[in-house]
Amino acid sequence: MARDQATPNDRKHYEVTRDDLPVHCPMPGMSLWNSHPRVYIPVAEKGEARCGYCGALYVLKD
C-alpha cells in the first residue's frame, strides 16, 4: 500500500489483510504533513473500523 510521500491522505477507504495487522492510521507510505498522531485501528474485531481522527474506514479482506 505504499504511496508517494508528497501525496496528501485523500483516500477515506482502505482494504487491509491479516498480513497488515496490526493496522494503524496513518499507514506506512501515507503523507504525514497533513495527518494526525498514529492510532491503532481495531479492524480485526468486527471486520471494519474507522479512524477516530480522520474518519478513514478500514475493511479487513480475507
CHARMM internal coordinates of N, CA and C (Angstrom, degrees):
IC EDIT
DIST 1 N 1 CA 1.4431
DIST 1 CA 1 C 1.5233
ANGL 1 N 1 CA 1 C 110.12
DIST 1 C 2 N 1.2944
ANGL 1 CA 1 C 2 N 118.04
DIHE 1 N 1 CA 1 C 2 N 25.10
DIST 2 N 2 CA 1.4554
ANGL 1 C 2 N 2 CA 121.54
DIHE 1 CA 1 C 2 N 2 CA -178.11
DIST 2 CA 2 C 1.5188
ANGL 2 N 2 CA 2 C 110.43
DIHE 1 C 2 N 2 CA 2 C -64.66
DIST 2 C 3 N 1.3003
ANGL 2 CA 2 C 3 N 115.34
DIHE 2 N 2 CA 2 C 3 N 139.71
DIST 3 N 3 CA 1.4594
ANGL 2 C 3 N 3 CA 121.61
DIHE 2 CA 2 C 3 N 3 CA 179.47
DIST 3 CA 3 C 1.5152
ANGL 3 N 3 CA 3 C 108.90
DIHE 2 C 3 N 3 CA 3 C -132.32
DIST 3 C 4 N 1.3052
ANGL 3 CA 3 C 4 N 115.43
DIHE 3 N 3 CA 3 C 4 N 161.16
DIST 4 N 4 CA 1.4515
ANGL 3 C 4 N 4 CA 122.37
DIHE 3 CA 3 C 4 N 4 CA 176.92
DIST 4 CA 4 C 1.5231
ANGL 4 N 4 CA 4 C 108.92
DIHE 3 C 4 N 4 CA 4 C -63.27
DIST 4 C 5 N 1.3242
ANGL 4 CA 4 C 5 N 117.37
DIHE 4 N 4 CA 4 C 5 N 129.54
DIST 5 N 5 CA 1.4628
ANGL 4 C 5 N 5 CA 121.45
DIHE 4 CA 4 C 5 N 5 CA -177.93
DIST 5 CA 5 C 1.5279
ANGL 5 N 5 CA 5 C 112.57
DIHE 4 C 5 N 5 CA 5 C -64.98
DIST 5 C 6 N 1.3216
ANGL 5 CA 5 C 6 N 118.63
DIHE 5 N 5 CA 5 C 6 N -19.33
DIST 6 N 6 CA 1.4576
ANGL 5 C 6 N 6 CA 121.64
DIHE 5 CA 5 C 6 N 6 CA 179.58
DIST 6 CA 6 C 1.5251
ANGL 6 N 6 CA 6 C 112.10
DIHE 5 C 6 N 6 CA 6 C -85.87
DIST 6 C 7 N 1.3330
ANGL 6 CA 6 C 7 N 118.42
DIHE 6 N 6 CA 6 C 7 N -8.72
DIST 7 N 7 CA 1.4576
ANGL 6 C 7 N 7 CA 122.56
DIHE 6 CA 6 C 7 N 7 CA -177.99
DIST 7 CA 7 C 1.5243
ANGL 7 N 7 CA 7 C 110.03
DIHE 6 C 7 N 7 CA 7 C -86.12
DIST 7 C 8 N 1.3345
ANGL 7 CA 7 C 8 N 117.64
DIHE 7 N 7 CA 7 C 8 N 128.39
DIST 8 N 8 CA 1.4679
ANGL 7 C 8 N 8 CA 118.63
DIHE 7 CA 7 C 8 N 8 CA 177.45
DIST 8 CA 8 C 1.5205
ANGL 8 N 8 CA 8 C 111.10
DIHE 7 C 8 N 8 CA 8 C -66.60
DIST 8 C 9 N 1.3033
ANGL 8 CA 8 C 9 N 116.39
DIHE 8 N 8 CA 8 C 9 N 160.73
DIST 9 N 9 CA 1.4640
ANGL 8 C 9 N 9 CA 122.17
DIHE 8 CA 8 C 9 N 9 CA 179.13
DIST 9 CA 9 C 1.5230
ANGL 9 N 9 CA 9 C 108.21
DIHE 8 C 9 N 9 CA 9 C -77.88
DIST 9 C 10 N 1.3325
ANGL 9 CA 9 C 10 N 115.70
DIHE 9 N 9 CA 9 C 10 N 84.80
DIST 10 N 10 CA 1.4518
ANGL 9 C 10 N 10 CA 119.85
DIHE 9 CA 9 C 10 N 10 CA -174.67
DIST 10 CA 10 C 1.5158
ANGL 10 N 10 CA 10 C 113.42
DIHE 9 C 10 N 10 CA 10 C -99.03
DIST 10 C 11 N 1.3042
ANGL 10 CA 10 C 11 N 117.72
DIHE 10 N 10 CA 10 C 11 N -11.98
DIST 11 N 11 CA 1.4663
ANGL 10 C 11 N 11 CA 119.95
DIHE 10 CA 10 C 11 N 11 CA 178.99
DIST 11 CA 11 C 1.5233
ANGL 11 N 11 CA 11 C 109.57
DIHE 10 C 11 N 11 CA 11 C -82.27
DIST 11 C 12 N 1.3009
ANGL 11 CA 11 C 12 N 116.96
DIHE 11 N 11 CA 11 C 12 N 148.72
DIST 12 N 12 CA 1.4612
ANGL 11 C 12 N 12 CA 121.46
DIHE 11 CA 11 C 12 N 12 CA 179.24
DIST 12 CA 12 C 1.5142
ANGL 12 N 12 CA 12 C 112.05
DIHE 11 C 12 N 12 CA 12 C -123.15
DIST 12 C 13 N 1.3415
ANGL 12 CA 12 C 13 N 118.21
DIHE 12 N 12 CA 12 C 13 N 7.08
DIST 13 N 13 CA 1.4560
ANGL 12 C 13 N 13 CA 122.25
DIHE 12 CA 12 C 13 N 13 CA -179.97
DIST 13 CA 13 C 1.5239
ANGL 13 N 13 CA 13 C 107.94
DIHE 12 C 13 N 13 CA 13 C -140.30
DIST 13 C 14 N 1.3173
ANGL 13 CA 13 C 14 N 115.63
DIHE 13 N 13 CA 13 C 14 N 124.07
DIST 14 N 14 CA 1.4617
ANGL 13 C 14 N 14 CA 121.07
DIHE 13 CA 13 C 14 N 14 CA -177.97
DIST 14 CA 14 C 1.5139
ANGL 14 N 14 CA 14 C 109.37
DIHE 13 C 14 N 14 CA 14 C -129.07
DIST 14 C 15 N 1.3213
ANGL 14 CA 14 C 15 N 116.84
DIHE 14 N 14 CA 14 C 15 N 130.11
DIST 15 N 15 CA 1.4526
ANGL 14 C 15 N 15 CA 121.60
DIHE 14 CA 14 C 15 N 15 CA 173.85
DIST 15 CA 15 C 1.5142
ANGL 15 N 15 CA 15 C 107.39
DIHE 14 C 15 N 15 CA 15 C -98.72
DIST 15 C 16 N 1.3345
ANGL 15 CA 15 C 16 N 116.25
DIHE 15 N 15 CA 15 C 16 N 127.76
DIST 16 N 16 CA 1.4599
ANGL 15 C 16 N 16 CA 122.17
DIHE 15 CA 15 C 16 N 16 CA -178.38
DIST 16 CA 16 C 1.5278
ANGL 16 N 16 CA 16 C 108.94
DIHE 15 C 16 N 16 CA 16 C -124.96
DIST 16 C 17 N 1.3240
ANGL 16 CA 16 C 17 N 115.70
DIHE 16 N 16 CA 16 C 17 N 161.11
DIST 17 N 17 CA 1.4606
ANGL 16 C 17 N 17 CA 121.10
DIHE 16 CA 16 C 17 N 17 CA 177.62
DIST 17 CA 17 C 1.5182
ANGL 17 N 17 CA 17 C 109.15
DIHE 16 C 17 N 17 CA 17 C -116.47
DIST 17 C 18 N 1.3133
ANGL 17 CA 17 C 18 N 116.19
DIHE 17 N 17 CA 17 C 18 N 173.13
DIST 18 N 18 CA 1.4660
ANGL 17 C 18 N 18 CA 120.35
DIHE 17 CA 17 C 18 N 18 CA 178.00
DIST 18 CA 18 C 1.5243
ANGL 18 N 18 CA 18 C 111.52
DIHE 17 C 18 N 18 CA 18 C -61.61
DIST 18 C 19 N 1.3339
ANGL 18 CA 18 C 19 N 117.02
DIHE 18 N 18 CA 18 C 19 N -26.13
DIST 19 N 19 CA 1.4668
ANGL 18 C 19 N 19 CA 120.41
DIHE 18 CA 18 C 19 N 19 CA 176.56
DIST 19 CA 19 C 1.5292
ANGL 19 N 19 CA 19 C 111.84
DIHE 18 C 19 N 19 CA 19 C -66.87
DIST 19 C 20 N 1.3342
ANGL 19 CA 19 C 20 N 117.45
DIHE 19 N 19 CA 19 C 20 N -21.81
DIST 20 N 20 CA 1.4651
ANGL 19 C 20 N 20 CA 122.03
DIHE 19 CA 19 C 20 N 20 CA 179.65
DIST 20 CA 20 C 1.5301
ANGL 20 N 20 CA 20 C 112.77
DIHE 19 C 20 N 20 CA 20 C -83.94
DIST 20 C 21 N 1.3204
ANGL 20 CA 20 C 21 N 117.78
DIHE 20 N 20 CA 20 C 21 N -12.78
DIST 21 N 21 CA 1.4690
ANGL 20 C 21 N 21 CA 121.36
DIHE 20 CA 20 C 21 N 21 CA -176.97
DIST 21 CA 21 C 1.5163
ANGL 21 N 21 CA 21 C 111.33
DIHE 20 C 21 N 21 CA 21 C -67.93
DIST 21 C 22 N 1.3138
ANGL 21 CA 21 C 22 N 119.59
DIHE 21 N 21 CA 21 C 22 N 144.93
DIST 22 N 22 CA 1.4573
ANGL 21 C 22 N 22 CA 127.20
DIHE 21 CA 21 C 22 N 22 CA -5.82
DIST 22 CA 22 C 1.5282
ANGL 22 N 22 CA 22 C 110.41
DIHE 21 C 22 N 22 CA 22 C -74.41
DIST 22 C 23 N 1.3078
ANGL 22 CA 22 C 23 N 116.07
DIHE 22 N 22 CA 22 C 23 N 142.01
DIST 23 N 23 CA 1.4595
ANGL 22 C 23 N 23 CA 123.02
DIHE 22 CA 22 C 23 N 23 CA -178.04
DIST 23 CA 23 C 1.5219
ANGL 23 N 23 CA 23 C 108.76
DIHE 22 C 23 N 23 CA 23 C -90.71
DIST 23 C 24 N 1.3046
ANGL 23 CA 23 C 24 N 115.54
DIHE 23 N 23 CA 23 C 24 N 136.06
DIST 24 N 24 CA 1.4617
ANGL 23 C 24 N 24 CA 119.74
DIHE 23 CA 23 C 24 N 24 CA 174.42
DIST 24 CA 24 C 1.5162
ANGL 24 N 24 CA 24 C 108.83
DIHE 23 C 24 N 24 CA 24 C -134.21
DIST 24 C 25 N 1.3098
ANGL 24 CA 24 C 25 N 115.06
DIHE 24 N 24 CA 24 C 25 N 157.85
DIST 25 N 25 CA 1.4557
ANGL 24 C 25 N 25 CA 122.07
DIHE 24 CA 24 C 25 N 25 CA 178.76
DIST 25 CA 25 C 1.5188
ANGL 25 N 25 CA 25 C 107.11
DIHE 24 C 25 N 25 CA 25 C -123.88
DIST 25 C 26 N 1.3054
ANGL 25 CA 25 C 26 N 118.96
DIHE 25 N 25 CA 25 C 26 N 129.70
DIST 26 N 26 CA 1.4485
ANGL 25 C 26 N 26 CA 127.46
DIHE 25 CA 25 C 26 N 26 CA -0.47
DIST 26 CA 26 C 1.5248
ANGL 26 N 26 CA 26 C 111.95
DIHE 25 C 26 N 26 CA 26 C -72.05
DIST 26 C 27 N 1.3401
ANGL 26 CA 26 C 27 N 115.10
DIHE 26 N 26 CA 26 C 27 N 153.76
DIST 27 N 27 CA 1.4645
ANGL 26 C 27 N 27 CA 122.19
DIHE 26 CA 26 C 27 N 27 CA -179.56
DIST 27 CA 27 C 1.5281
ANGL 27 N 27 CA 27 C 109.67
DIHE 26 C 27 N 27 CA 27 C -83.86
DIST 27 C 28 N 1.3404
ANGL 27 CA 27 C 28 N 117.39
DIHE 27 N 27 CA 27 C 28 N 161.52
DIST 28 N 28 CA 1.4606
ANGL 27 C 28 N 28 CA 120.01
DIHE 27 CA 27 C 28 N 28 CA 175.40
DIST 28 CA 28 C 1.5308
ANGL 28 N 28 CA 28 C 110.36
DIHE 27 C 28 N 28 CA 28 C -57.57
DIST 28 C 29 N 1.3021
ANGL 28 CA 28 C 29 N 115.99
DIHE 28 N 28 CA 28 C 29 N 138.47
DIST 29 N 29 CA 1.4480
ANGL 28 C 29 N 29 CA 121.18
DIHE 28 CA 28 C 29 N 29 CA 179.86
DIST 29 CA 29 C 1.5113
ANGL 29 N 29 CA 29 C 114.20
DIHE 28 C 29 N 29 CA 29 C 91.35
DIST 29 C 30 N 1.3331
ANGL 29 CA 29 C 30 N 118.15
DIHE 29 N 29 CA 29 C 30 N -11.52
DIST 30 N 30 CA 1.4569
ANGL 29 C 30 N 30 CA 119.98
DIHE 29 CA 29 C 30 N 30 CA 176.89
DIST 30 CA 30 C 1.5204
ANGL 30 N 30 CA 30 C 108.55
DIHE 29 C 30 N 30 CA 30 C -77.43
DIST 30 C 31 N 1.3053
ANGL 30 CA 30 C 31 N 115.28
DIHE 30 N 30 CA 30 C 31 N 149.13
DIST 31 N 31 CA 1.4540
ANGL 30 C 31 N 31 CA 120.62
DIHE 30 CA 30 C 31 N 31 CA 174.85
DIST 31 CA 31 C 1.5262
ANGL 31 N 31 CA 31 C 108.45
DIHE 30 C 31 N 31 CA 31 C -65.20
DIST 31 C 32 N 1.3031
ANGL 31 CA 31 C 32 N 117.18
DIHE 31 N 31 CA 31 C 32 N 133.77
DIST 32 N 32 CA 1.4630
ANGL 31 C 32 N 32 CA 120.02
DIHE 31 CA 31 C 32 N 32 CA -177.19
DIST 32 CA 32 C 1.5216
ANGL 32 N 32 CA 32 C 113.56
DIHE 31 C 32 N 32 CA 32 C -100.69
DIST 32 C 33 N 1.3192
ANGL 32 CA 32 C 33 N 118.76
DIHE 32 N 32 CA 32 C 33 N -10.00
DIST 33 N 33 CA 1.4593
ANGL 32 C 33 N 33 CA 119.45
DIHE 32 CA 32 C 33 N 33 CA -175.53
DIST 33 CA 33 C 1.5203
ANGL 33 N 33 CA 33 C 113.08
DIHE 32 C 33 N 33 CA 33 C -67.57
DIST 33 C 34 N 1.3222
ANGL 33 CA 33 C 34 N 118.59
DIHE 33 N 33 CA 33 C 34 N -22.66
DIST 34 N 34 CA 1.4649
ANGL 33 C 34 N 34 CA 120.28
DIHE 33 CA 33 C 34 N 34 CA 179.91
DIST 34 CA 34 C 1.5221
ANGL 34 N 34 CA 34 C 111.34
DIHE 33 C 34 N 34 CA 34 C -120.47
DIST 34 C 35 N 1.3089
ANGL 34 CA 34 C 35 N 116.95
DIHE 34 N 34 CA 34 C 35 N 25.25
DIST 35 N 35 CA 1.4577
ANGL 34 C 35 N 35 CA 121.02
DIHE 34 CA 34 C 35 N 35 CA -174.99
DIST 35 CA 35 C 1.5151
ANGL 35 N 35 CA 35 C 112.09
DIHE 34 C 35 N 35 CA 35 C -103.96
DIST 35 C 36 N 1.2840
ANGL 35 CA 35 C 36 N 115.14
DIHE 35 N 35 CA 35 C 36 N -168.03
DIST 36 N 36 CA 1.4524
ANGL 35 C 36 N 36 CA 124.38
DIHE 35 CA 35 C 36 N 36 CA -176.94
DIST 36 CA 36 C 1.5201
ANGL 36 N 36 CA 36 C 108.55
DIHE 35 C 36 N 36 CA 36 C -123.57
DIST 36 C 37 N 1.3285
ANGL 36 CA 36 C 37 N 118.07
DIHE 36 N 36 CA 36 C 37 N 175.77
DIST 37 N 37 CA 1.4705
ANGL 36 C 37 N 37 CA 119.88
DIHE 36 CA 36 C 37 N 37 CA 176.58
DIST 37 CA 37 C 1.5239
ANGL 37 N 37 CA 37 C 110.99
DIHE 36 C 37 N 37 CA 37 C -60.20
DIST 37 C 38 N 1.3219
ANGL 37 CA 37 C 38 N 116.71
DIHE 37 N 37 CA 37 C 38 N 152.24
DIST 38 N 38 CA 1.4680
ANGL 37 C 38 N 38 CA 121.28
DIHE 37 CA 37 C 38 N 38 CA 178.66
DIST 38 CA 38 C 1.5212
ANGL 38 N 38 CA 38 C 110.09
DIHE 37 C 38 N 38 CA 38 C -66.82
DIST 38 C 39 N 1.3204
ANGL 38 CA 38 C 39 N 115.09
DIHE 38 N 38 CA 38 C 39 N 129.63
DIST 39 N 39 CA 1.4620
ANGL 38 C 39 N 39 CA 122.07
DIHE 38 CA 38 C 39 N 39 CA 175.07
DIST 39 CA 39 C 1.5203
ANGL 39 N 39 CA 39 C 107.81
DIHE 38 C 39 N 39 CA 39 C -131.66
DIST 39 C 40 N 1.3152
ANGL 39 CA 39 C 40 N 116.67
DIHE 39 N 39 CA 39 C 40 N 145.35
DIST 40 N 40 CA 1.4622
ANGL 39 C 40 N 40 CA 121.46
DIHE 39 CA 39 C 40 N 40 CA 178.86
DIST 40 CA 40 C 1.5172
ANGL 40 N 40 CA 40 C 109.40
DIHE 39 C 40 N 40 CA 40 C -88.35
DIST 40 C 41 N 1.3321
ANGL 40 CA 40 C 41 N 115.48
DIHE 40 N 40 CA 40 C 41 N 137.33
DIST 41 N 41 CA 1.4554
ANGL 40 C 41 N 41 CA 122.86
DIHE 40 CA 40 C 41 N 41 CA -174.84
DIST 41 CA 41 C 1.5283
ANGL 41 N 41 CA 41 C 108.54
DIHE 40 C 41 N 41 CA 41 C -105.68
DIST 41 C 42 N 1.3377
ANGL 41 CA 41 C 42 N 118.33
DIHE 41 N 41 CA 41 C 42 N 121.91
DIST 42 N 42 CA 1.4717
ANGL 41 C 42 N 42 CA 121.59
DIHE 41 CA 41 C 42 N 42 CA -176.79
DIST 42 CA 42 C 1.5296
ANGL 42 N 42 CA 42 C 112.98
DIHE 41 C 42 N 42 CA 42 C -79.87
DIST 42 C 43 N 1.3165
ANGL 42 CA 42 C 43 N 116.70
DIHE 42 N 42 CA 42 C 43 N 54.20
DIST 43 N 43 CA 1.4649
ANGL 42 C 43 N 43 CA 121.94
DIHE 42 CA 42 C 43 N 43 CA -175.28
DIST 43 CA 43 C 1.5318
ANGL 43 N 43 CA 43 C 112.10
DIHE 42 C 43 N 43 CA 43 C -66.55
DIST 43 C 44 N 1.3119
ANGL 43 CA 43 C 44 N 119.45
DIHE 43 N 43 CA 43 C 44 N -27.47
DIST 44 N 44 CA 1.4681
ANGL 43 C 44 N 44 CA 121.90
DIHE 43 CA 43 C 44 N 44 CA -177.85
DIST 44 CA 44 C 1.5309
ANGL 44 N 44 CA 44 C 112.37
DIHE 43 C 44 N 44 CA 44 C -71.19
DIST 44 C 45 N 1.3232
ANGL 44 CA 44 C 45 N 118.23
DIHE 44 N 44 CA 44 C 45 N -20.94
DIST 45 N 45 CA 1.4607
ANGL 44 C 45 N 45 CA 121.08
DIHE 44 CA 44 C 45 N 45 CA -177.02
DIST 45 CA 45 C 1.5313
ANGL 45 N 45 CA 45 C 112.72
DIHE 44 C 45 N 45 CA 45 C -67.37
DIST 45 C 46 N 1.3351
ANGL 45 CA 45 C 46 N 117.23
DIHE 45 N 45 CA 45 C 46 N -46.47
DIST 46 N 46 CA 1.4737
ANGL 45 C 46 N 46 CA 120.94
DIHE 45 CA 45 C 46 N 46 CA -175.41
DIST 46 CA 46 C 1.5251
ANGL 46 N 46 CA 46 C 113.17
DIHE 45 C 46 N 46 CA 46 C -124.47
DIST 46 C 47 N 1.3301
ANGL 46 CA 46 C 47 N 117.10
DIHE 46 N 46 CA 46 C 47 N -0.53
DIST 47 N 47 CA 1.4563
ANGL 46 C 47 N 47 CA 119.93
DIHE 46 CA 46 C 47 N 47 CA -179.35
DIST 47 CA 47 C 1.5090
ANGL 47 N 47 CA 47 C 114.06
DIHE 46 C 47 N 47 CA 47 C 93.71
DIST 47 C 48 N 1.3280
ANGL 47 CA 47 C 48 N 116.53
DIHE 47 N 47 CA 47 C 48 N -13.45
DIST 48 N 48 CA 1.4518
ANGL 47 C 48 N 48 CA 121.31
DIHE 47 CA 47 C 48 N 48 CA 173.62
DIST 48 CA 48 C 1.5159
ANGL 48 N 48 CA 48 C 109.30
DIHE 47 C 48 N 48 CA 48 C -159.41
DIST 48 C 49 N 1.3387
ANGL 48 CA 48 C 49 N 115.37
DIHE 48 N 48 CA 48 C 49 N 153.11
DIST 49 N 49 CA 1.4609
ANGL 48 C 49 N 49 CA 120.42
DIHE 48 CA 48 C 49 N 49 CA 179.23
DIST 49 CA 49 C 1.5190
ANGL 49 N 49 CA 49 C 108.28
DIHE 48 C 49 N 49 CA 49 C -161.66
DIST 49 C 50 N 1.3186
ANGL 49 CA 49 C 50 N 115.66
DIHE 49 N 49 CA 49 C 50 N 155.12
DIST 50 N 50 CA 1.4644
ANGL 49 C 50 N 50 CA 122.02
DIHE 49 CA 49 C 50 N 50 CA 179.24
DIST 50 CA 50 C 1.5250
ANGL 50 N 50 CA 50 C 110.66
DIHE 49 C 50 N 50 CA 50 C -106.97
DIST 50 C 51 N 1.3227
ANGL 50 CA 50 C 51 N 114.13
DIHE 50 N 50 CA 50 C 51 N 148.70
DIST 51 N 51 CA 1.4600
ANGL 50 C 51 N 51 CA 120.68
DIHE 50 CA 50 C 51 N 51 CA 173.16
DIST 51 CA 51 C 1.5228
ANGL 51 N 51 CA 51 C 107.81
DIHE 50 C 51 N 51 CA 51 C -73.44
DIST 51 C 52 N 1.3160
ANGL 51 CA 51 C 52 N 116.79
DIHE 51 N 51 CA 51 C 52 N 130.65
DIST 52 N 52 CA 1.4528
ANGL 51 C 52 N 52 CA 121.33
DIHE 51 CA 51 C 52 N 52 CA 179.96
DIST 52 CA 52 C 1.5213
ANGL 52 N 52 CA 52 C 113.49
DIHE 51 C 52 N 52 CA 52 C -69.70
DIST 52 C 53 N 1.3201
ANGL 52 CA 52 C 53 N 118.14
DIHE 52 N 52 CA 52 C 53 N -19.41
DIST 53 N 53 CA 1.4663
ANGL 52 C 53 N 53 CA 121.27
DIHE 52 CA 52 C 53 N 53 CA 179.45
DIST 53 CA 53 C 1.5214
ANGL 53 N 53 CA 53 C 112.20
DIHE 52 C 53 N 53 CA 53 C -87.77
DIST 53 C 54 N 1.3232
ANGL 53 CA 53 C 54 N 117.56
DIHE 53 N 53 CA 53 C 54 N -55.88
DIST 54 N 54 CA 1.4665
ANGL 53 C 54 N 54 CA 120.46
DIHE 53 CA 53 C 54 N 54 CA -171.32
DIST 54 CA 54 C 1.5247
ANGL 54 N 54 CA 54 C 113.65
DIHE 53 C 54 N 54 CA 54 C -106.23
DIST 54 C 55 N 1.3265
ANGL 54 CA 54 C 55 N 117.52
DIHE 54 N 54 CA 54 C 55 N -10.49
DIST 55 N 55 CA 1.4578
ANGL 54 C 55 N 55 CA 120.70
DIHE 54 CA 54 C 55 N 55 CA 178.05
DIST 55 CA 55 C 1.5172
ANGL 55 N 55 CA 55 C 114.80
DIHE 54 C 55 N 55 CA 55 C 82.13
DIST 55 C 56 N 1.3322
ANGL 55 CA 55 C 56 N 117.76
DIHE 55 N 55 CA 55 C 56 N 5.13
DIST 56 N 56 CA 1.4727
ANGL 55 C 56 N 56 CA 120.29
DIHE 55 CA 55 C 56 N 56 CA 179.30
DIST 56 CA 56 C 1.5237
ANGL 56 N 56 CA 56 C 109.28
DIHE 55 C 56 N 56 CA 56 C -61.12
DIST 56 C 57 N 1.3217
ANGL 56 CA 56 C 57 N 115.76
DIHE 56 N 56 CA 56 C 57 N 137.90
DIST 57 N 57 CA 1.4568
ANGL 56 C 57 N 57 CA 121.94
DIHE 56 CA 56 C 57 N 57 CA 179.43
DIST 57 CA 57 C 1.5323
ANGL 57 N 57 CA 57 C 108.82
DIHE 56 C 57 N 57 CA 57 C -96.04
DIST 57 C 58 N 1.3209
ANGL 57 CA 57 C 58 N 116.16
DIHE 57 N 57 CA 57 C 58 N 128.13
DIST 58 N 58 CA 1.4634
ANGL 57 C 58 N 58 CA 122.73
DIHE 57 CA 57 C 58 N 58 CA 176.25
DIST 58 CA 58 C 1.5102
ANGL 58 N 58 CA 58 C 107.59
DIHE 57 C 58 N 58 CA 58 C -111.20
DIST 58 C 59 N 1.3294
ANGL 58 CA 58 C 59 N 116.33
DIHE 58 N 58 CA 58 C 59 N 127.33
DIST 59 N 59 CA 1.4622
ANGL 58 C 59 N 59 CA 122.61
DIHE 58 CA 58 C 59 N 59 CA -177.37
DIST 59 CA 59 C 1.5187
ANGL 59 N 59 CA 59 C 107.96
DIHE 58 C 59 N 59 CA 59 C -120.55
DIST 59 C 60 N 1.3317
ANGL 59 CA 59 C 60 N 116.07
DIHE 59 N 59 CA 59 C 60 N 128.33
DIST 60 N 60 CA 1.4588
ANGL 59 C 60 N 60 CA 121.88
DIHE 59 CA 59 C 60 N 60 CA 179.51
DIST 60 CA 60 C 1.5168
ANGL 60 N 60 CA 60 C 109.29
DIHE 59 C 60 N 60 CA 60 C -83.89
DIST 60 C 61 N 1.3246
ANGL 60 CA 60 C 61 N 116.38
DIHE 60 N 60 CA 60 C 61 N 120.38
DIST 61 N 61 CA 1.4638
ANGL 60 C 61 N 61 CA 122.71
DIHE 60 CA 60 C 61 N 61 CA 178.47
DIST 61 CA 61 C 1.5169
ANGL 61 N 61 CA 61 C 108.97
DIHE 60 C 61 N 61 CA 61 C -111.03
DIST 61 C 62 N 1.3305
ANGL 61 CA 61 C 62 N 116.58
DIHE 61 N 61 CA 61 C 62 N 124.93
DIST 62 N 62 CA 1.4653
ANGL 61 C 62 N 62 CA 121.26
DIHE 61 CA 61 C 62 N 62 CA 178.23
DIST 62 CA 62 C 1.4960
ANGL 62 N 62 CA 62 C 110.83
DIHE 61 C 62 N 62 CA 62 C -109.33
END
COOR INIT
IC SEED 1 N 1 CA 1 C
IC BUILD
